[in-house]
Amino acid sequence: MIGDRLLRMLMAAALGLLAASLARPAAAHPMGNFSINHYAAIAVAADRIEVR
């Protein structure tokens, strides 16, 4: 019983190390934190559409 549990723990650790070694760093947006997003409100009416 203890040997089976130890084997499962070692397999889980090996799988975790394998997953960590295959992970790649995330690619960031080239503008980084220098880009600015502005909120625009869109109002839809029967006869017009307004962007504020």
Buried (B, 14 or more C-beta within 10 A) or exposed (E): EEEEEEEEEEEEEEEEEEEEEEEEEEEEEEEEEEEEEEEEEEEEEEEEEEEE
